[in-house]
């Protein structure tokens, strides 16, 4: 499912217009992004948690030249599914 399909499904379930659903989804994504940029986490009980994990600097190999390279430390967004979401899939 892509974004436009998600907006259509939300519109059908809520009775809102596609434009309103698109605005709500955009605001939702923007709010989560801003929260993660502040190194905070977003917990949606029953659904899951969005948070930022630090990835340490590590060694890698360039597959073309076989040369060792250093991959710098970085922050990565992580989603951990909640119990209710996991249970609904099994």
PyMOL Python script that loads the backbone (N, CA, C, O; Angstrom):
from pymol import cmd

cmd.read_pdbstr("""\
ATOM      1  N   UNK A   1       0.855  -1.173   0.000  1.00  0.00           N
ATOM      2  CA  UNK A   1       0.000   0.000   0.000  1.00  0.00           C
ATOM      3  C   UNK A   1       0.899   1.234   0.000  1.00  0.00           C
ATOM      4  O   UNK A   1       1.797   1.361   0.833  1.00  0.00           O
ATOM      5  N   UNK A   2       0.650   2.130  -0.934  1.00  0.00           N
ATOM      6  CA  UNK A   2       1.418   3.374  -0.961  1.00  0.00           C
ATOM      7  C   UNK A   2       0.600   4.487  -0.309  1.00  0.00           C
ATOM      8  O   UNK A   2      -0.502   4.252   0.186  1.00  0.00           O
ATOM      9  N   UNK A   3       1.148   5.692  -0.315  1.00  0.00           N
ATOM     10  CA  UNK A   3       0.514   6.798   0.400  1.00  0.00           C
ATOM     11  C   UNK A   3      -0.876   7.126  -0.156  1.00  0.00           C
ATOM     12  O   UNK A   3      -1.812   7.337   0.615  1.00  0.00           O
ATOM     13  N   UNK A   4      -1.016   7.169  -1.469  1.00  0.00           N
ATOM     14  CA  UNK A   4      -2.325   7.519  -2.037  1.00  0.00           C
ATOM     15  C   UNK A   4      -3.368   6.447  -1.735  1.00  0.00           C
ATOM     16  O   UNK A   4      -4.536   6.767  -1.513  1.00  0.00           O
ATOM     17  N   UNK A   5      -2.964   5.185  -1.724  1.00  0.00           N
ATOM     18  CA  UNK A   5      -3.887   4.107  -1.364  1.00  0.00           C
ATOM     19  C   UNK A   5      -4.276   4.198   0.107  1.00  0.00           C
ATOM     20  O   UNK A   5      -5.422   3.931   0.469  1.00  0.00           O
ATOM     21  N   UNK A   6      -3.319   4.577   0.951  1.00  0.00           N
ATOM     22  CA  UNK A   6      -3.606   4.751   2.380  1.00  0.00           C
ATOM     23  C   UNK A   6      -4.585   5.902   2.585  1.00  0.00           C
ATOM     24  O   UNK A   6      -5.518   5.791   3.380  1.00  0.00           O
ATOM     25  N   UNK A   7      -4.375   7.000   1.873  1.00  0.00           N
ATOM     26  CA  UNK A   7      -5.284   8.152   1.979  1.00  0.00           C
ATOM     27  C   UNK A   7      -6.684   7.748   1.543  1.00  0.00           C
ATOM     28  O   UNK A   7      -7.662   8.140   2.180  1.00  0.00           O
ATOM     29  N   UNK A   8      -6.799   6.974   0.472  1.00  0.00           N
ATOM     30  CA  UNK A   8      -8.119   6.515   0.002  1.00  0.00           C
ATOM     31  C   UNK A   8      -8.796   5.622   1.037  1.00  0.00           C
ATOM     32  O   UNK A   8      -9.993   5.756   1.290  1.00  0.00           O
ATOM     33  N   UNK A   9      -8.027   4.708   1.638  1.00  0.00           N
ATOM     34  CA  UNK A   9      -8.588   3.818   2.660  1.00  0.00           C
ATOM     35  C   UNK A   9      -9.041   4.615   3.885  1.00  0.00           C
ATOM     36  O   UNK A   9     -10.101   4.341   4.447  1.00  0.00           O
ATOM     37  N   UNK A  10      -8.245   5.594   4.297  1.00  0.00           N
ATOM     38  CA  UNK A  10      -8.635   6.435   5.437  1.00  0.00           C
ATOM     39  C   UNK A  10      -9.906   7.210   5.118  1.00  0.00           C
ATOM     40  O   UNK A  10     -10.788   7.345   5.966  1.00  0.00           O
ATOM     41  N   UNK A  11      -9.998   7.713   3.908  1.00  0.00           N
ATOM     42  CA  UNK A  11     -11.169   8.475   3.492  1.00  0.00           C
ATOM     43  C   UNK A  11     -12.428   7.613   3.553  1.00  0.00           C
ATOM     44  O   UNK A  11     -13.474   8.070   4.013  1.00  0.00           O
ATOM     45  N   UNK A  12     -12.328   6.372   3.090  1.00  0.00           N
ATOM     46  CA  UNK A  12     -13.475   5.464   3.126  1.00  0.00           C
ATOM     47  C   UNK A  12     -13.889   5.138   4.554  1.00  0.00           C
ATOM     48  O   UNK A  12     -15.081   5.090   4.859  1.00  0.00           O
ATOM     49  N   UNK A  13     -12.910   4.912   5.433  1.00  0.00           N
ATOM     50  CA  UNK A  13     -13.218   4.518   6.816  1.00  0.00           C
ATOM     51  C   UNK A  13     -13.741   5.674   7.663  1.00  0.00           C
ATOM     52  O   UNK A  13     -14.555   5.461   8.561  1.00  0.00           O
ATOM     53  N   UNK A  14     -13.284   6.895   7.388  1.00  0.00           N
ATOM     54  CA  UNK A  14     -13.649   8.026   8.232  1.00  0.00           C
ATOM     55  C   UNK A  14     -14.773   8.883   7.677  1.00  0.00           C
ATOM     56  O   UNK A  14     -15.434   9.602   8.427  1.00  0.00           O
ATOM     57  N   UNK A  15     -14.995   8.813   6.362  1.00  0.00           N
ATOM     58  CA  UNK A  15     -16.001   9.680   5.755  1.00  0.00           C
ATOM     59  C   UNK A  15     -15.465  11.065   5.453  1.00  0.00           C
ATOM     60  O   UNK A  15     -16.205  11.924   4.974  1.00  0.00           O
ATOM     61  N   UNK A  16     -14.184  11.295   5.729  1.00  0.00           N
ATOM     62  CA  UNK A  16     -13.552  12.577   5.403  1.00  0.00           C
ATOM     63  C   UNK A  16     -13.155  12.569   3.933  1.00  0.00           C
ATOM     64  O   UNK A  16     -13.068  11.513   3.306  1.00  0.00           O
ATOM     65  N   UNK A  17     -12.917  13.752   3.394  1.00  0.00           N
ATOM     66  CA  UNK A  17     -12.475  13.813   2.007  1.00  0.00           C
ATOM     67  C   UNK A  17     -11.024  13.345   1.917  1.00  0.00           C
ATOM     68  O   UNK A  17     -10.298  13.310   2.910  1.00  0.00           O
ATOM     69  N   UNK A  18     -10.627  12.987   0.699  1.00  0.00           N
ATOM     70  CA  UNK A  18      -9.240  12.561   0.493  1.00  0.00           C
ATOM     71  C   UNK A  18      -8.273  13.691   0.829  1.00  0.00           C
ATOM     72  O   UNK A  18      -7.190  13.447   1.361  1.00  0.00           O
ATOM     73  N   UNK A  19      -8.657  14.911   0.525  1.00  0.00           N
ATOM     74  CA  UNK A  19      -7.808  16.083   0.812  1.00  0.00           C
ATOM     75  C   UNK A  19      -7.601  16.215   2.320  1.00  0.00           C
ATOM     76  O   UNK A  19      -6.481  16.454   2.772  1.00  0.00           O
ATOM     77  N   UNK A  20      -8.671  16.062   3.101  1.00  0.00           N
ATOM     78  CA  UNK A  20      -8.569  16.152   4.556  1.00  0.00           C
ATOM     79  C   UNK A  20      -7.707  15.024   5.114  1.00  0.00           C
ATOM     80  O   UNK A  20      -6.891  15.241   6.010  1.00  0.00           O
ATOM     81  N   UNK A  21      -7.893  13.826   4.582  1.00  0.00           N
ATOM     82  CA  UNK A  21      -7.093  12.685   5.041  1.00  0.00           C
ATOM     83  C   UNK A  21      -5.629  12.860   4.681  1.00  0.00           C
ATOM     84  O   UNK A  21      -4.749  12.517   5.471  1.00  0.00           O
ATOM     85  N   UNK A  22      -5.361  13.393   3.494  1.00  0.00           N
ATOM     86  CA  UNK A  22      -3.985  13.642   3.072  1.00  0.00           C
ATOM     87  C   UNK A  22      -3.325  14.669   4.000  1.00  0.00           C
ATOM     88  O   UNK A  22      -2.163  14.513   4.376  1.00  0.00           O
ATOM     89  N   UNK A  23      -4.067  15.711   4.365  1.00  0.00           N
ATOM     90  CA  UNK A  23      -3.546  16.718   5.290  1.00  0.00           C
ATOM     91  C   UNK A  23      -3.263  16.116   6.669  1.00  0.00           C
ATOM     92  O   UNK A  23      -2.233  16.408   7.277  1.00  0.00           O
ATOM     93  N   UNK A  24      -4.176  15.278   7.157  1.00  0.00           N
ATOM     94  CA  UNK A  24      -3.991  14.632   8.462  1.00  0.00           C
ATOM     95  C   UNK A  24      -2.788  13.697   8.444  1.00  0.00           C
ATOM     96  O   UNK A  24      -1.983  13.703   9.375  1.00  0.00           O
ATOM     97  N   UNK A  25      -2.663  12.900   7.399  1.00  0.00           N
ATOM     98  CA  UNK A  25      -1.531  11.980   7.287  1.00  0.00           C
ATOM     99  C   UNK A  25      -0.222  12.753   7.195  1.00  0.00           C
ATOM    100  O   UNK A  25       0.773  12.366   7.808  1.00  0.00           O
ATOM    101  N   UNK A  26      -0.217  13.831   6.440  1.00  0.00           N
ATOM    102  CA  UNK A  26       0.978  14.675   6.329  1.00  0.00           C
ATOM    103  C   UNK A  26       1.366  15.268   7.667  1.00  0.00           C
ATOM    104  O   UNK A  26       2.546  15.295   8.017  1.00  0.00           O
ATOM    105  N   UNK A  27       0.382  15.744   8.421  1.00  0.00           N
ATOM    106  CA  UNK A  27       0.644  16.317   9.742  1.00  0.00           C
ATOM    107  C   UNK A  27       1.149  15.249  10.702  1.00  0.00           C
ATOM    108  O   UNK A  27       2.026  15.513  11.524  1.00  0.00           O
ATOM    109  N   UNK A  28       0.596  14.042  10.599  1.00  0.00           N
ATOM    110  CA  UNK A  28       1.028  12.915  11.439  1.00  0.00           C
ATOM    111  C   UNK A  28       2.497  12.591  11.185  1.00  0.00           C
ATOM    112  O   UNK A  28       3.284  12.467  12.123  1.00  0.00           O
ATOM    113  N   UNK A  29       2.857  12.457   9.918  1.00  0.00           N
ATOM    114  CA  UNK A  29       4.236  12.139   9.545  1.00  0.00           C
ATOM    115  C   UNK A  29       5.182  13.259   9.961  1.00  0.00           C
ATOM    116  O   UNK A  29       6.265  12.998  10.484  1.00  0.00           O
ATOM    117  N   UNK A  30       4.780  14.488   9.732  1.00  0.00           N
ATOM    118  CA  UNK A  30       5.609  15.645  10.097  1.00  0.00           C
ATOM    119  C   UNK A  30       5.827  15.718  11.608  1.00  0.00           C
ATOM    120  O   UNK A  30       6.932  16.020  12.060  1.00  0.00           O
ATOM    121  N   UNK A  31       4.795  15.445  12.382  1.00  0.00           N
ATOM    122  CA  UNK A  31       4.899  15.485  13.841  1.00  0.00           C
ATOM    123  C   UNK A  31       5.831  14.392  14.351  1.00  0.00           C
ATOM    124  O   UNK A  31       6.651  14.641  15.235  1.00  0.00           O
ATOM    125  N   UNK A  32       5.715  13.196  13.810  1.00  0.00           N
ATOM    126  CA  UNK A  32       6.612  12.111  14.217  1.00  0.00           C
ATOM    127  C   UNK A  32       8.055  12.464  13.857  1.00  0.00           C
ATOM    128  O   UNK A  32       8.964  12.262  14.663  1.00  0.00           O
ATOM    129  N   UNK A  33       8.266  12.989  12.655  1.00  0.00           N
ATOM    130  CA  UNK A  33       9.616  13.374  12.219  1.00  0.00           C
ATOM    131  C   UNK A  33      10.213  14.423  13.141  1.00  0.00           C
ATOM    132  O   UNK A  33      11.365  14.294  13.554  1.00  0.00           O
ATOM    133  N   UNK A  34       9.452  15.457  13.470  1.00  0.00           N
ATOM    134  CA  UNK A  34       9.941  16.520  14.349  1.00  0.00           C
ATOM    135  C   UNK A  34      10.267  15.984  15.739  1.00  0.00           C
ATOM    136  O   UNK A  34      11.257  16.389  16.348  1.00  0.00           O
ATOM    137  N   UNK A  35       9.433  15.071  16.240  1.00  0.00           N
ATOM    138  CA  UNK A  35       9.659  14.488  17.562  1.00  0.00           C
ATOM    139  C   UNK A  35      10.934  13.657  17.569  1.00  0.00           C
ATOM    140  O   UNK A  35      11.718  13.738  18.514  1.00  0.00           O
ATOM    141  N   UNK A  36      11.152  12.859  16.527  1.00  0.00           N
ATOM    142  CA  UNK A  36      12.363  12.043  16.442  1.00  0.00           C
ATOM    143  C   UNK A  36      13.612  12.904  16.284  1.00  0.00           C
ATOM    144  O   UNK A  36      14.675  12.546  16.790  1.00  0.00           O
ATOM    145  N   UNK A  37      13.497  14.026  15.594  1.00  0.00           N
ATOM    146  CA  UNK A  37      14.634  14.932  15.450  1.00  0.00           C
ATOM    147  C   UNK A  37      15.066  15.497  16.797  1.00  0.00           C
ATOM    148  O   UNK A  37      16.232  15.846  16.981  1.00  0.00           O
ATOM    149  N   UNK A  38      14.134  15.589  17.736  1.00  0.00           N
ATOM    150  CA  UNK A  38      14.438  16.066  19.094  1.00  0.00           C
ATOM    151  C   UNK A  38      14.932  14.933  19.990  1.00  0.00           C
ATOM    152  O   UNK A  38      15.122  15.133  21.190  1.00  0.00           O
ATOM    153  N   UNK A  39      15.140  13.745  19.418  1.00  0.00           N
ATOM    154  CA  UNK A  39      15.595  12.550  20.136  1.00  0.00           C
ATOM    155  C   UNK A  39      14.551  12.030  21.127  1.00  0.00           C
ATOM    156  O   UNK A  39      14.892  11.295  22.054  1.00  0.00           O
ATOM    157  N   UNK A  40      13.290  12.404  20.939  1.00  0.00           N
ATOM    158  CA  UNK A  40      12.196  11.878  21.753  1.00  0.00           C
ATOM    159  C   UNK A  40      11.608  10.668  21.032  1.00  0.00           C
ATOM    160  O   UNK A  40      11.908  10.424  19.863  1.00  0.00           O
ATOM    161  N   UNK A  41      10.770   9.916  21.740  1.00  0.00           N
ATOM    162  CA  UNK A  41      10.109   8.795  21.080  1.00  0.00           C
ATOM    163  C   UNK A  41       8.606   9.007  21.073  1.00  0.00           C
ATOM    164  O   UNK A  41       8.061   9.743  21.896  1.00  0.00           O
ATOM    165  N   UNK A  42       7.947   8.345  20.125  1.00  0.00           N
ATOM    166  CA  UNK A  42       6.502   8.438  19.974  1.00  0.00           C
ATOM    167  C   UNK A  42       5.933   7.052  20.244  1.00  0.00           C
ATOM    168  O   UNK A  42       6.229   6.105  19.516  1.00  0.00           O
ATOM    169  N   UNK A  43       5.117   6.930  21.290  1.00  0.00           N
ATOM    170  CA  UNK A  43       4.508   5.652  21.651  1.00  0.00           C
ATOM    171  C   UNK A  43       3.014   5.695  21.377  1.00  0.00           C
ATOM    172  O   UNK A  43       2.300   6.548  21.903  1.00  0.00           O
ATOM    173  N   UNK A  44       2.554   4.777  20.557  1.00  0.00           N
ATOM    174  CA  UNK A  44       1.132   4.629  20.268  1.00  0.00           C
ATOM    175  C   UNK A  44       0.721   3.292  20.878  1.00  0.00           C
ATOM    176  O   UNK A  44       0.973   2.233  20.303  1.00  0.00           O
ATOM    177  N   UNK A  45       0.091   3.352  22.038  1.00  0.00           N
ATOM    178  CA  UNK A  45      -0.235   2.143  22.799  1.00  0.00           C
ATOM    179  C   UNK A  45      -1.018   1.162  21.940  1.00  0.00           C
ATOM    180  O   UNK A  45      -2.017   1.526  21.319  1.00  0.00           O
ATOM    181  N   UNK A  46      -0.563  -0.071  21.908  1.00  0.00           N
ATOM    182  CA  UNK A  46      -1.199  -1.110  21.128  1.00  0.00           C
ATOM    183  C   UNK A  46      -0.695  -1.196  19.699  1.00  0.00           C
ATOM    184  O   UNK A  46      -0.830  -2.237  19.056  1.00  0.00           O
ATOM    185  N   UNK A  47      -0.121  -0.121  19.200  1.00  0.00           N
ATOM    186  CA  UNK A  47       0.377  -0.115  17.817  1.00  0.00           C
ATOM    187  C   UNK A  47       1.885  -0.275  17.778  1.00  0.00           C
ATOM    188  O   UNK A  47       2.399  -1.189  17.133  1.00  0.00           O
ATOM    189  N   UNK A  48       2.605   0.619  18.474  1.00  0.00           N
ATOM    190  CA  UNK A  48       4.058   0.506  18.486  1.00  0.00           C
ATOM    191  C   UNK A  48       4.731   1.797  18.895  1.00  0.00           C
ATOM    192  O   UNK A  48       4.081   2.769  19.279  1.00  0.00           O
ATOM    193  N   UNK A  49       6.054   1.784  18.803  1.00  0.00           N
ATOM    194  CA  UNK A  49       6.859   2.920  19.232  1.00  0.00           C
ATOM    195  C   UNK A  49       7.871   3.284  18.152  1.00  0.00           C
ATOM    196  O   UNK A  49       8.579   2.425  17.626  1.00  0.00           O
ATOM    197  N   UNK A  50       7.926   4.565  17.834  1.00  0.00           N
ATOM    198  CA  UNK A  50       8.938   5.111  16.943  1.00  0.00           C
ATOM    199  C   UNK A  50      10.008   5.737  17.826  1.00  0.00           C
ATOM    200  O   UNK A  50       9.688   6.502  18.737  1.00  0.00           O
ATOM    201  N   UNK A  51      11.287   5.421  17.567  1.00  0.00           N
ATOM    202  CA  UNK A  51      12.363   6.041  18.326  1.00  0.00           C
ATOM    203  C   UNK A  51      13.621   6.111  17.484  1.00  0.00           C
ATOM    204  O   UNK A  51      13.674   5.570  16.380  1.00  0.00           O
ATOM    205  N   UNK A  52      14.643   6.787  18.018  1.00  0.00           N
ATOM    206  CA  UNK A  52      15.917   6.954  17.328  1.00  0.00           C
ATOM    207  C   UNK A  52      16.965   6.116  18.043  1.00  0.00           C
ATOM    208  O   UNK A  52      17.098   6.177  19.266  1.00  0.00           O
ATOM    209  N   UNK A  53      17.705   5.336  17.271  1.00  0.00           N
ATOM    210  CA  UNK A  53      18.809   4.539  17.818  1.00  0.00           C
ATOM    211  C   UNK A  53      20.111   5.051  17.222  1.00  0.00           C
ATOM    212  O   UNK A  53      20.186   5.363  16.033  1.00  0.00           O
ATOM    213  N   UNK A  54      21.136   5.131  18.064  1.00  0.00           N
ATOM    214  CA  UNK A  54      22.450   5.533  17.574  1.00  0.00           C
ATOM    215  C   UNK A  54      23.162   4.326  17.004  1.00  0.00           C
ATOM    216  O   UNK A  54      23.193   3.263  17.625  1.00  0.00           O
ATOM    217  N   UNK A  55      23.731   4.487  15.829  1.00  0.00           N
ATOM    218  CA  UNK A  55      24.535   3.436  15.207  1.00  0.00           C
ATOM    219  C   UNK A  55      25.991   3.843  15.344  1.00  0.00           C
ATOM    220  O   UNK A  55      26.375   4.936  14.928  1.00  0.00           O
ATOM    221  N   UNK A  56      26.787   2.985  15.916  1.00  0.00           N
ATOM    222  CA  UNK A  56      28.192   3.285  16.170  1.00  0.00           C
ATOM    223  C   UNK A  56      28.991   3.286  14.861  1.00  0.00           C
ATOM    224  O   UNK A  56      28.587   2.690  13.862  1.00  0.00           O
ATOM    225  N   UNK A  57      30.117   3.965  14.900  1.00  0.00           N
ATOM    226  CA  UNK A  57      31.040   3.935  13.767  1.00  0.00           C
ATOM    227  C   UNK A  57      31.525   2.498  13.592  1.00  0.00           C
ATOM    228  O   UNK A  57      31.763   1.789  14.570  1.00  0.00           O
ATOM    229  N   UNK A  58      31.668   2.082  12.350  1.00  0.00           N
ATOM    230  CA  UNK A  58      32.093   0.710  12.112  1.00  0.00           C
ATOM    231  C   UNK A  58      32.918   0.619  10.830  1.00  0.00           C
ATOM    232  O   UNK A  58      32.933   1.539  10.012  1.00  0.00           O
ATOM    233  N   UNK A  59      33.598  -0.504  10.680  1.00  0.00           N
ATOM    234  CA  UNK A  59      34.408  -0.743   9.499  1.00  0.00           C
ATOM    235  C   UNK A  59      33.580  -1.487   8.450  1.00  0.00           C
ATOM    236  O   UNK A  59      32.777  -2.361   8.779  1.00  0.00           O
ATOM    237  N   UNK A  60      33.788  -1.128   7.195  1.00  0.00           N
ATOM    238  CA  UNK A  60      33.113  -1.792   6.089  1.00  0.00           C
ATOM    239  C   UNK A  60      34.102  -2.015   4.969  1.00  0.00           C
ATOM    240  O   UNK A  60      35.261  -1.608   5.056  1.00  0.00           O
ATOM    241  N   UNK A  61      33.644  -2.657   3.928  1.00  0.00           N
ATOM    242  CA  UNK A  61      34.496  -2.920   2.771  1.00  0.00           C
ATOM    243  C   UNK A  61      33.775  -2.437   1.519  1.00  0.00           C
ATOM    244  O   UNK A  61      32.611  -2.768   1.292  1.00  0.00           O
ATOM    245  N   UNK A  62      34.484  -1.646   0.705  1.00  0.00           N
ATOM    246  CA  UNK A  62      33.950  -1.218  -0.571  1.00  0.00           C
ATOM    247  C   UNK A  62      33.919  -2.446  -1.475  1.00  0.00           C
ATOM    248  O   UNK A  62      34.975  -3.001  -1.775  1.00  0.00           O
ATOM    249  N   UNK A  63      32.735  -2.891  -1.921  1.00  0.00           N
ATOM    250  CA  UNK A  63      32.647  -4.131  -2.692  1.00  0.00           C
ATOM    251  C   UNK A  63      33.340  -4.063  -4.057  1.00  0.00           C
ATOM    252  O   UNK A  63      33.713  -5.097  -4.610  1.00  0.00           O
ATOM    253  N   UNK A  64      33.514  -2.859  -4.603  1.00  0.00           N
ATOM    254  CA  UNK A  64      34.152  -2.738  -5.912  1.00  0.00           C
ATOM    255  C   UNK A  64      35.673  -2.806  -5.814  1.00  0.00           C
ATOM    256  O   UNK A  64      36.324  -3.449  -6.637  1.00  0.00           O
ATOM    257  N   UNK A  65      36.238  -2.137  -4.800  1.00  0.00           N
ATOM    258  CA  UNK A  65      37.701  -2.063  -4.694  1.00  0.00           C
ATOM    259  C   UNK A  65      38.265  -2.955  -3.600  1.00  0.00           C
ATOM    260  O   UNK A  65      39.481  -3.114  -3.495  1.00  0.00           O
ATOM    261  N   UNK A  66      37.395  -3.538  -2.785  1.00  0.00           N
ATOM    262  CA  UNK A  66      37.790  -4.370  -1.631  1.00  0.00           C
ATOM    263  C   UNK A  66      38.582  -3.565  -0.596  1.00  0.00           C
ATOM    264  O   UNK A  66      39.230  -4.136   0.281  1.00  0.00           O
ATOM    265  N   UNK A  67      38.525  -2.249  -0.707  1.00  0.00           N
ATOM    266  CA  UNK A  67      39.222  -1.362   0.223  1.00  0.00           C
ATOM    267  C   UNK A  67      38.407  -1.214   1.505  1.00  0.00           C
ATOM    268  O   UNK A  67      37.183  -1.097   1.462  1.00  0.00           O
ATOM    269  N   UNK A  68      39.100  -1.220   2.652  1.00  0.00           N
ATOM    270  CA  UNK A  68      38.411  -1.016   3.925  1.00  0.00           C
ATOM    271  C   UNK A  68      38.043   0.459   4.050  1.00  0.00           C
ATOM    272  O   UNK A  68      38.833   1.347   3.730  1.00  0.00           O
ATOM    273  N   UNK A  69      36.826   0.692   4.523  1.00  0.00           N
ATOM    274  CA  UNK A  69      36.366   2.054   4.736  1.00  0.00           C
ATOM    275  C   UNK A  69      35.754   2.155   6.126  1.00  0.00           C
ATOM    276  O   UNK A  69      35.335   1.156   6.709  1.00  0.00           O
ATOM    277  N   UNK A  70      35.710   3.368   6.643  1.00  0.00           N
ATOM    278  CA  UNK A  70      35.071   3.621   7.928  1.00  0.00           C
ATOM    279  C   UNK A  70      33.696   4.210   7.665  1.00  0.00           C
ATOM    280  O   UNK A  70      33.561   5.235   6.996  1.00  0.00           O
ATOM    281  N   UNK A  71      32.682   3.550   8.199  1.00  0.00           N
ATOM    282  CA  UNK A  71      31.313   4.043   8.090  1.00  0.00           C
ATOM    283  C   UNK A  71      31.049   4.868   9.346  1.00  0.00           C
ATOM    284  O   UNK A  71      31.109   4.338  10.455  1.00  0.00           O
ATOM    285  N   UNK A  72      30.756   6.165   9.183  1.00  0.00           N
ATOM    286  CA  UNK A  72      30.598   7.023  10.356  1.00  0.00           C
ATOM    287  C   UNK A  72      29.375   6.674  11.203  1.00  0.00           C
ATOM    288  O   UNK A  72      28.432   6.042  10.726  1.00  0.00           O
ATOM    289  N   UNK A  73      29.408   7.096  12.459  1.00  0.00           N
ATOM    290  CA  UNK A  73      28.262   6.912  13.363  1.00  0.00           C
ATOM    291  C   UNK A  73      27.082   7.705  12.821  1.00  0.00           C
ATOM    292  O   UNK A  73      27.257   8.749  12.193  1.00  0.00           O
ATOM    293  N   UNK A  74      25.881   7.199  13.070  1.00  0.00           N
ATOM    294  CA  UNK A  74      24.684   7.889  12.603  1.00  0.00           C
ATOM    295  C   UNK A  74      23.497   7.542  13.490  1.00  0.00           C
ATOM    296  O   UNK A  74      23.552   6.619  14.303  1.00  0.00           O
ATOM    297  N   UNK A  75      22.435   8.295  13.316  1.00  0.00           N
ATOM    298  CA  UNK A  75      21.184   8.018  14.005  1.00  0.00           C
ATOM    299  C   UNK A  75      20.228   7.393  13.010  1.00  0.00           C
ATOM    300  O   UNK A  75      20.163   7.818  11.856  1.00  0.00           O
ATOM    301  N   UNK A  76      19.483   6.379  13.449  1.00  0.00           N
ATOM    302  CA  UNK A  76      18.539   5.700  12.567  1.00  0.00           C
ATOM    303  C   UNK A  76      17.170   5.609  13.226  1.00  0.00           C
ATOM    304  O   UNK A  76      17.074   5.291  14.411  1.00  0.00           O
ATOM    305  N   UNK A  77      16.102   5.888  12.466  1.00  0.00           N
ATOM    306  CA  UNK A  77      14.768   5.720  13.021  1.00  0.00           C
ATOM    307  C   UNK A  77      14.441   4.234  13.137  1.00  0.00           C
ATOM    308  O   UNK A  77      14.801   3.438  12.271  1.00  0.00           O
ATOM    309  N   UNK A  78      13.750   3.873  14.226  1.00  0.00           N
ATOM    310  CA  UNK A  78      13.401   2.477  14.484  1.00  0.00           C
ATOM    311  C   UNK A  78      11.932   2.420  14.890  1.00  0.00           C
ATOM    312  O   UNK A  78      11.443   3.279  15.624  1.00  0.00           O
ATOM    313  N   UNK A  79      11.237   1.392  14.399  1.00  0.00           N
ATOM    314  CA  UNK A  79       9.855   1.162  14.819  1.00  0.00           C
ATOM    315  C   UNK A  79       9.787  -0.190  15.493  1.00  0.00           C
ATOM    316  O   UNK A  79      10.235  -1.193  14.936  1.00  0.00           O
ATOM    317  N   UNK A  80       9.230  -0.221  16.687  1.00  0.00           N
ATOM    318  CA  UNK A  80       9.043  -1.469  17.412  1.00  0.00           C
ATOM    319  C   UNK A  80       7.540  -1.696  17.547  1.00  0.00           C
ATOM    320  O   UNK A  80       6.842  -0.899  18.173  1.00  0.00           O
ATOM    321  N   UNK A  81       7.045  -2.781  16.960  1.00  0.00           N
ATOM    322  CA  UNK A  81       5.620  -3.081  16.971  1.00  0.00           C
ATOM    323  C   UNK A  81       5.137  -3.396  18.385  1.00  0.00           C
ATOM    324  O   UNK A  81       5.841  -4.043  19.159  1.00  0.00           O
ATOM    325  N   UNK A  82       3.942  -2.938  18.711  1.00  0.00           N
ATOM    326  CA  UNK A  82       3.319  -3.204  20.000  1.00  0.00           C
ATOM    327  C   UNK A  82       2.682  -4.587  20.038  1.00  0.00           C
ATOM    328  O   UNK A  82       2.524  -5.236  19.003  1.00  0.00           O
ATOM    329  N   UNK A  83       2.322  -5.030  21.226  1.00  0.00           N
ATOM    330  CA  UNK A  83       1.767  -6.365  21.419  1.00  0.00           C
ATOM    331  C   UNK A  83       0.467  -6.564  20.642  1.00  0.00           C
ATOM    332  O   UNK A  83       0.274  -7.608  20.019  1.00  0.00           O
ATOM    333  N   UNK A  84      -0.419  -5.581  20.672  1.00  0.00           N
ATOM    334  CA  UNK A  84      -1.697  -5.734  19.976  1.00  0.00           C
ATOM    335  C   UNK A  84      -1.496  -5.879  18.468  1.00  0.00           C
ATOM    336  O   UNK A  84      -2.200  -6.658  17.827  1.00  0.00           O
ATOM    337  N   UNK A  85      -0.552  -5.145  17.899  1.00  0.00           N
ATOM    338  CA  UNK A  85      -0.271  -5.254  16.466  1.00  0.00           C
ATOM    339  C   UNK A  85       0.308  -6.621  16.144  1.00  0.00           C
ATOM    340  O   UNK A  85      -0.093  -7.256  15.169  1.00  0.00           O
ATOM    341  N   UNK A  86       1.256  -7.076  16.967  1.00  0.00           N
ATOM    342  CA  UNK A  86       1.850  -8.403  16.752  1.00  0.00           C
ATOM    343  C   UNK A  86       0.785  -9.500  16.851  1.00  0.00           C
ATOM    344  O   UNK A  86       0.742 -10.412  16.026  1.00  0.00           O
ATOM    345  N   UNK A  87      -0.069  -9.399  17.867  1.00  0.00           N
ATOM    346  CA  UNK A  87      -1.112 -10.403  18.070  1.00  0.00           C
ATOM    347  C   UNK A  87      -2.105 -10.437  16.922  1.00  0.00           C
ATOM    348  O   UNK A  87      -2.619 -11.500  16.574  1.00  0.00           O
ATOM    349  N   UNK A  88      -2.379  -9.276  16.330  1.00  0.00           N
ATOM    350  CA  UNK A  88      -3.357  -9.219  15.242  1.00  0.00           C
ATOM    351  C   UNK A  88      -2.839  -9.897  13.981  1.00  0.00           C
ATOM    352  O   UNK A  88      -3.626 -10.242  13.098  1.00  0.00           O
ATOM    353  N   UNK A  89      -1.536 -10.092  13.884  1.00  0.00           N
ATOM    354  CA  UNK A  89      -0.945 -10.708  12.699  1.00  0.00           C
ATOM    355  C   UNK A  89      -0.851 -12.220  12.814  1.00  0.00           C
ATOM    356  O   UNK A  89      -0.610 -12.904  11.819  1.00  0.00           O
ATOM    357  N   UNK A  90      -1.035 -12.743  14.001  1.00  0.00           N
ATOM    358  CA  UNK A  90      -0.904 -14.198  14.207  1.00  0.00           C
ATOM    359  C   UNK A  90      -2.230 -14.847  14.511  1.00  0.00           C
ATOM    360  O   UNK A  90      -2.293 -16.060  14.710  1.00  0.00           O
TER     361      UNK A  90
END
""", "prot")
cmd.dss("prot")
cmd.show_as("cartoon", "prot")
cmd.util.cbc("prot")
cmd.orient("prot")
